[in-house]
Amino acid sequence: MFRIACVVFAHLPLQAERIRRRLGPEPLAIYEGSAWRPQLLDADPSLGSRPGTALSRVLAEQPEVRLLPADPVYYQRCWDRILDRLQQMFPGVEDGGPGCAYLDIAGLESLYGGPAGLKRHLREAIADDWRGRWGLGTGKFNARCAAVRSRAGEILSAPSEPAALRTFLAKMPATLLPLDDEAQHLLADFGLNTLGDLAAQPRRALRARLGAPGARAWDLSRGDDSEPLRPLPPAETVSAQLEFPFPAVSVGAFSVGLLTLLQRLYRRPRLAGRAAGHIALTGQISDQPTWSFAYRFRTPVAGAEAACETLLAVLSGREPGPLGLPGPVTDLQVELGQLGPAPTIQGELWSKSRKASLHSAVAGLRRRLPGEALLRVVEVEPWSRIPERRQALVRFTAP
């Protein structure tokens, strides 16, 4: 009976860019690093270039390749979405690093009516656009080896019988072992390139040379994997996204968009009477990699206006550009986390009658008027030649 499933996304950045840009099978290369020494992050296997290769060498060998700048924030956001979906469908999910996840499937085979039902459930956990490789095993390392050995969309099972499992692992590369770069280079210098080469050595020799990691590597090469699954803690977050009608190039336009998103979030039932201790912003910048910013509030914030005011004050002190933004923002995503009870604040003993009557009037109008009928006008870009960009309508909130 299998306990662990592993899903591996080979060339995760490449898959993310193809999905986002809706690209065909043309050869792609993604580069990172400074403008003076750009190097390869990911590329189509057909190009035969490895990550870290100088971009000039890639272009010399493959002049027709299409180059794309790396967007690590976007790739991490894609991976987080995959993990969120997996957490919704499986009792335990461990993040093995971008592009690799381990799932607790103990007992699920009988729940879904046998191996065929379980495999169908595994395939449904991944969106059709993504090409994941699946592996099943009695341990995490065995399942990962099966996933690496399988083809995209295929589910391969590692043998559970010890002798058959050692034969299955023998031809797998030793680079799959959880060893640092120095240990990997040492294994290569000694000609230990596969798990079978490693398993043929005495355990004490590897322990003497590499310490405890060497002994564990020997155990893994023979299929002895007792490391438990370490599930991700359930993270309660809420998020909302807004696409600007025009790229936000001013502080006013960005502020209105940020306040609108925060008001949407704080109106949700999940945030009723609760506060957020952490906020994360993600913005798509015109012709540039995705911009991101995260901030932990000193005191949990329970209102949209207070959160917006605090965040704008923090962003104003950043460089370069207004609010620390590298360019015009085309869309913005806000995520609130670390949700908990709202902090208790000492209020006034006698409320002002004017404020009370205003709240009562606003509540009465909202009950009688459908939708977002109660709005207020705020200035965004009063100097703009386009009338629609000078002002914006946002939800009216009584003071």
C-alpha positions as CSV (number, residue, x, y, z in Angstrom):
1,M,0.0,0.0,0.0
2,F,1.5,3.4,-1.0
3,R,1.8,6.1,1.6
4,I,3.3,9.0,-0.4
5,A,2.6,10.6,-3.8
6,C,5.1,13.0,-5.3
7,V,4.3,15.5,-8.1
8,V,7.2,17.1,-10.0
9,F,6.9,20.0,-12.5
10,A,9.9,19.9,-14.7
11,H,10.9,23.4,-15.9
12,L,8.4,25.2,-13.8
13,P,9.4,28.7,-14.9
14,L,9.1,27.6,-18.6
15,Q,5.6,26.2,-18.0
16,A,4.5,29.3,-16.2
17,E,5.6,31.6,-19.0
18,R,3.9,29.4,-21.7
19,I,0.7,29.5,-19.7
20,R,0.8,33.3,-19.0
21,R,1.8,34.3,-22.6
22,R,-0.2,31.5,-24.3
23,L,2.9,30.5,-26.3
24,G,3.2,27.5,-28.7
25,P,6.0,25.0,-28.8
26,E,8.7,27.5,-30.0
27,P,12.0,27.2,-28.2
28,L,12.3,29.4,-25.1
29,A,15.0,30.5,-22.8
30,I,14.5,32.4,-19.5
31,Y,17.5,34.4,-18.2
32,E,18.3,36.1,-14.9
33,G,21.1,38.1,-13.4
34,S,22.5,41.6,-14.1
35,A,22.5,43.3,-17.5
36,W,26.3,42.8,-17.7
37,R,26.3,39.0,-17.0
38,P,22.9,37.5,-17.7
39,Q,22.7,33.7,-17.3
40,L,20.2,31.0,-18.1
41,L,17.6,30.2,-15.5
42,D,15.5,27.7,-17.5
43,A,15.3,26.6,-21.2
44,D,13.7,24.0,-23.4
45,P,15.5,20.6,-23.2
46,S,15.9,20.7,-26.9
47,L,18.4,23.5,-26.6
48,G,20.8,21.4,-24.6
49,S,21.7,24.3,-22.3
50,R,21.9,24.0,-18.5
51,P,20.9,26.6,-15.9
52,G,23.8,28.9,-15.1
53,T,25.1,29.0,-18.7
54,A,26.1,32.4,-20.0
55,L,23.4,33.9,-22.2
56,S,25.9,34.8,-24.8
57,R,26.8,31.2,-25.2
58,V,23.2,30.2,-25.5
59,L,22.6,32.8,-28.3
60,A,25.8,31.7,-30.1
61,E,24.5,28.1,-30.2
62,Q,20.8,28.8,-30.7
63,P,20.4,32.3,-32.4
64,E,16.7,31.6,-33.1
65,V,15.7,31.1,-29.5
66,R,13.1,33.4,-27.9
67,L,14.5,35.1,-24.7
68,L,12.3,36.1,-21.8
69,P,13.4,37.8,-18.6
70,A,12.9,35.9,-15.4
71,D,10.0,36.8,-13.1
72,P,10.6,34.9,-9.9
73,V,7.7,36.6,-8.0
74,Y,5.3,35.3,-10.6
75,Y,6.8,31.8,-10.6
76,Q,6.5,31.7,-6.8
77,R,2.9,32.9,-7.0
78,C,2.1,30.1,-9.5
79,W,3.6,27.5,-7.2
80,D,1.7,28.9,-4.1
81,R,-1.5,28.5,-6.1
82,I,-0.7,24.9,-6.9
83,L,0.1,24.1,-3.3
84,D,-3.2,25.8,-2.2
85,R,-5.1,23.5,-4.5
86,L,-3.3,20.4,-3.3
87,Q,-4.0,21.3,0.3
88,Q,-7.7,21.5,-0.5
89,M,-7.7,18.0,-1.9
90,F,-5.3,16.0,0.3
91,P,-4.9,15.7,4.1
92,G,-1.2,16.5,4.2
93,V,1.0,18.4,1.7
94,E,4.7,19.0,2.1
95,D,6.5,21.6,0.0
96,G,9.6,20.0,-1.5
97,G,10.7,23.3,-3.1
98,P,9.4,25.0,-6.2
99,G,8.2,22.3,-8.6
100,C,8.1,19.4,-6.1
101,A,5.4,18.5,-3.6
102,Y,4.7,15.4,-1.5
103,L,1.2,14.3,-0.6
104,D,-0.1,12.0,2.1
105,I,-2.3,9.4,0.4
106,A,-2.4,6.8,3.1
107,G,-5.9,5.2,3.1
108,L,-7.1,7.2,0.1
109,E,-6.9,4.2,-2.3
110,S,-9.8,2.5,-0.5
111,L,-11.7,5.8,-0.2
112,Y,-11.7,6.3,-4.0
113,G,-12.5,2.8,-4.9
114,G,-9.1,1.4,-5.8
115,P,-5.9,2.4,-7.6
116,A,-7.7,3.7,-10.7
117,G,-9.9,6.0,-8.6
118,L,-6.9,7.3,-6.7
119,K,-5.0,8.1,-9.9
120,R,-8.0,9.9,-11.2
121,H,-8.1,12.0,-8.1
122,L,-4.4,12.8,-8.4
123,R,-4.8,14.0,-12.0
124,E,-7.8,16.2,-11.1
125,A,-5.6,18.0,-8.5
126,I,-3.6,19.7,-11.2
127,A,-5.0,22.1,-13.8
128,D,-5.0,20.9,-17.4
129,D,-2.5,23.7,-18.4
130,W,0.2,22.3,-16.1
131,R,2.2,19.2,-17.0
132,G,3.1,17.3,-13.8
133,R,4.9,14.0,-13.4
134,W,3.5,11.7,-10.7
135,G,5.2,9.1,-8.6
136,L,3.9,6.8,-5.8
137,G,6.0,5.1,-3.2
138,T,6.2,3.9,0.4
139,G,8.5,6.9,1.2
140,K,9.1,10.4,-0.1
141,F,12.4,9.6,-1.9
142,N,11.1,6.6,-3.6
143,A,8.0,8.5,-4.8
144,R,10.2,11.3,-6.1
145,C,12.4,8.9,-8.0
146,A,9.2,7.4,-9.6
147,A,8.0,10.9,-10.5
148,V,11.3,11.9,-12.1
149,R,11.3,8.7,-14.1
150,S,7.7,9.1,-15.3
151,R,6.5,11.1,-18.3
152,A,4.3,14.2,-18.1
153,G,0.8,13.3,-17.1
154,E,1.8,9.7,-16.2
155,I,1.6,8.2,-12.8
156,L,4.4,5.7,-12.1
157,S,4.6,3.5,-9.0
158,A,7.9,2.5,-7.3
159,P,7.9,-1.2,-6.3
160,S,7.2,-1.9,-2.7
161,E,9.2,-5.2,-2.5
162,P,12.7,-4.4,-1.3
163,A,14.7,-6.3,-4.0
164,A,12.6,-4.9,-6.8
165,L,12.8,-1.4,-5.3
166,R,16.7,-1.5,-5.3
167,T,16.6,-2.6,-8.9
168,F,14.2,0.3,-9.7
169,L,16.5,2.8,-8.0
170,A,19.8,1.5,-9.3
171,K,19.9,3.5,-12.5
172,M,18.6,6.8,-11.0
173,P,21.1,9.6,-10.9
174,A,22.9,10.3,-7.6
175,T,22.1,14.0,-8.0
176,L,18.6,13.2,-6.7
177,L,20.1,12.6,-3.2
178,P,19.6,15.4,-0.6
179,L,23.3,16.3,-0.5
180,D,25.0,19.7,-0.8
181,D,27.1,20.7,-3.8
182,E,30.4,19.7,-2.2
183,A,29.2,16.2,-1.5
184,Q,27.8,15.8,-5.0
185,H,31.1,16.9,-6.5
186,L,32.9,14.4,-4.3
187,L,30.6,11.6,-5.5
188,A,31.2,12.5,-9.1
189,D,35.0,12.6,-8.6
190,F,34.8,9.0,-7.3
191,G,32.6,7.9,-10.2
192,L,29.5,7.3,-8.1
193,N,27.0,8.7,-10.6
194,T,24.0,6.5,-9.9
195,L,22.2,5.2,-6.9
196,G,23.3,1.7,-7.8
197,D,27.0,2.8,-7.6
198,L,26.3,4.3,-4.2
199,A,24.5,1.3,-2.9
200,A,27.4,-1.0,-3.9
201,Q,29.7,0.8,-1.4
202,P,30.1,0.0,2.3
203,R,27.9,2.2,4.4
204,R,30.7,2.9,6.9
205,A,32.9,4.3,4.1
206,L,30.2,6.9,3.1
207,R,29.6,7.8,6.7
208,A,33.3,8.3,7.3
209,R,33.7,10.5,4.2
210,L,30.4,12.5,4.3
211,G,29.2,12.1,7.8
212,A,25.5,11.5,8.7
213,P,24.3,12.8,5.3
214,G,26.4,10.1,3.6
215,A,24.9,7.3,5.7
216,R,21.4,8.6,4.9
217,A,22.2,8.8,1.2
218,W,23.3,5.2,1.3
219,D,20.1,4.2,3.0
220,L,18.0,6.1,0.4
221,S,19.9,4.5,-2.4
222,R,18.8,1.1,-1.2
223,G,15.2,2.2,-0.7
224,D,15.2,2.6,3.1
225,D,13.3,5.8,3.6
226,S,11.6,6.4,6.9
227,E,11.5,10.2,6.9
228,P,8.0,11.4,7.8
229,L,5.9,13.8,5.8
230,R,6.1,17.3,7.1
231,P,2.7,18.9,6.1
232,L,2.4,22.6,5.5
233,P,0.4,24.4,8.3
234,P,-3.0,25.5,7.1
235,A,-2.6,29.2,6.2
236,E,-5.8,31.3,6.4
237,T,-5.6,34.2,4.0
238,V,-7.9,36.3,1.9
239,S,-7.0,38.0,-1.4
240,A,-8.5,40.2,-4.1
241,Q,-7.3,41.4,-7.4
242,L,-7.9,44.6,-9.4
243,E,-7.1,45.5,-13.0
244,F,-6.6,49.2,-13.5
245,P,-8.4,50.7,-16.5
246,F,-5.2,52.7,-17.2
247,P,-1.7,51.9,-15.9
248,A,-1.4,53.6,-12.5
249,V,1.4,56.0,-12.8
250,S,0.6,58.3,-9.9
251,V,0.3,57.9,-6.2
252,G,-3.4,58.9,-6.3
253,A,-4.4,56.2,-8.8
254,F,-2.4,53.5,-6.9
255,S,-3.9,54.6,-3.6
256,V,-7.5,54.4,-4.9
257,G,-6.9,50.9,-6.2
258,L,-5.3,49.8,-3.0
259,L,-8.1,51.2,-0.9
260,T,-10.8,49.6,-3.1
261,L,-9.2,46.2,-2.8
262,L,-8.9,46.5,1.0
263,Q,-12.5,47.6,1.3
264,R,-13.5,44.5,-0.7
265,L,-11.6,42.2,1.6
266,Y,-12.7,43.8,4.9
267,R,-16.3,43.5,3.8
268,R,-16.1,39.7,3.5
269,P,-17.8,37.7,6.3
270,R,-14.6,35.9,7.1
271,L,-13.1,39.2,8.3
272,A,-16.1,40.3,10.4
273,G,-14.8,41.4,13.8
274,R,-11.3,40.2,12.8
275,A,-8.0,41.9,12.1
276,A,-5.0,41.2,9.7
277,G,-1.5,41.1,11.0
278,H,0.2,40.7,7.6
279,I,-0.3,42.1,4.1
280,A,1.3,41.2,0.8
281,L,1.0,43.2,-2.4
282,T,1.7,41.9,-5.9
283,G,1.6,44.2,-8.9
284,Q,2.1,43.6,-12.6
285,I,4.4,46.3,-14.0
286,S,4.3,47.3,-17.6
287,D,7.1,45.4,-19.5
288,Q,8.8,44.5,-16.3
289,P,8.9,41.5,-13.9
290,T,6.2,41.3,-11.3
291,W,6.6,43.6,-8.3
292,S,5.9,42.4,-4.7
293,F,5.9,43.9,-1.2
294,A,5.1,42.4,2.1
295,Y,4.6,44.1,5.5
296,R,3.8,42.9,9.0
297,F,1.6,45.4,11.0
298,R,2.9,46.3,14.4
299,T,-0.7,46.0,15.6
300,P,-3.3,43.9,13.7
301,V,-5.5,46.2,11.6
302,A,-9.2,45.7,11.5
303,G,-10.2,48.4,8.9
304,A,-9.5,49.1,5.3
305,E,-8.8,52.8,5.7
306,A,-6.3,52.2,8.6
307,A,-4.5,49.4,6.6
308,C,-4.3,51.6,3.5
309,E,-3.0,54.6,5.4
310,T,-0.3,52.5,7.2
311,L,0.8,50.8,4.0
312,L,1.1,54.1,2.0
313,A,3.2,55.6,4.7
314,V,5.5,52.6,4.6
315,L,5.8,52.6,0.8
316,S,6.4,56.3,0.7
317,G,9.8,55.8,2.4
318,R,11.0,53.4,-0.2
319,E,13.1,54.1,-3.3
320,P,13.2,54.4,-6.3
321,G,10.1,56.0,-7.7
322,P,6.8,57.0,-6.2
323,L,5.9,54.6,-3.4
324,G,8.9,52.5,-4.4
325,L,7.2,51.3,-7.5
326,P,9.5,50.5,-10.4
327,G,6.9,51.5,-13.1
328,P,3.3,51.9,-14.0
329,V,1.1,49.2,-12.4
330,T,-1.4,47.5,-14.7
331,D,-3.0,45.2,-12.0
332,L,-2.7,44.8,-8.3
333,Q,-3.3,41.9,-5.9
334,V,-3.7,42.3,-2.1
335,E,-3.5,39.4,0.3
336,L,-4.2,39.6,4.0
337,G,-2.9,37.0,6.4
338,Q,-2.3,36.2,10.1
339,L,-6.0,36.7,10.7
340,G,-7.2,36.9,14.3
341,P,-9.5,38.8,16.7
342,A,-9.6,42.5,16.4
343,P,-7.6,44.4,19.1
344,T,-9.7,46.0,21.8
345,I,-9.6,49.8,21.6
346,Q,-11.0,52.0,24.3
347,G,-13.9,54.0,22.9
348,E,-15.7,57.2,23.9
349,L,-18.1,57.0,26.8
350,W,-20.6,59.3,25.1
351,S,-20.8,59.0,21.3
352,K,-21.3,62.2,19.3
353,S,-24.9,62.5,18.1
354,R,-23.9,63.8,14.7
355,K,-21.6,60.7,14.1
356,A,-24.3,58.4,15.3
357,S,-27.0,59.9,13.1
358,L,-24.7,59.7,10.1
359,H,-24.0,56.0,10.7
360,S,-27.8,55.5,11.0
361,A,-28.5,57.3,7.8
362,V,-25.8,55.4,5.9
363,A,-27.1,52.1,7.2
364,G,-30.7,53.0,6.2
365,L,-29.7,54.0,2.7
366,R,-27.7,50.8,2.2
367,R,-30.7,48.7,3.2
368,R,-33.0,50.4,0.7
369,L,-30.5,50.9,-2.2
370,P,-29.3,47.9,-4.2
371,G,-25.6,47.2,-4.8
372,E,-22.9,49.9,-4.4
373,A,-25.3,52.9,-4.7
374,L,-23.6,54.9,-1.9
375,L,-20.3,56.2,-3.3
376,R,-18.0,59.2,-2.9
377,V,-15.8,61.0,-5.4
378,V,-12.1,61.1,-4.8
379,E,-9.4,62.9,-6.9
380,V,-7.0,60.6,-8.7
381,E,-5.2,62.6,-11.4
382,P,-6.9,66.1,-11.5
383,W,-4.3,67.3,-14.0
384,S,-5.0,64.6,-16.6
385,R,-6.4,65.6,-20.0
386,I,-8.6,62.5,-19.9
387,P,-11.8,63.2,-17.9
388,E,-12.2,59.6,-16.8
389,R,-8.8,59.7,-15.1
390,R,-9.3,62.8,-13.0
391,Q,-11.6,61.3,-10.4
392,A,-12.9,57.9,-9.3
393,L,-15.9,56.6,-7.4
394,V,-15.2,54.5,-4.3
395,R,-17.4,53.0,-1.6
396,F,-18.6,55.6,1.0
397,T,-17.6,54.8,4.5
398,A,-19.0,56.9,7.4
399,P,-16.3,58.4,9.7
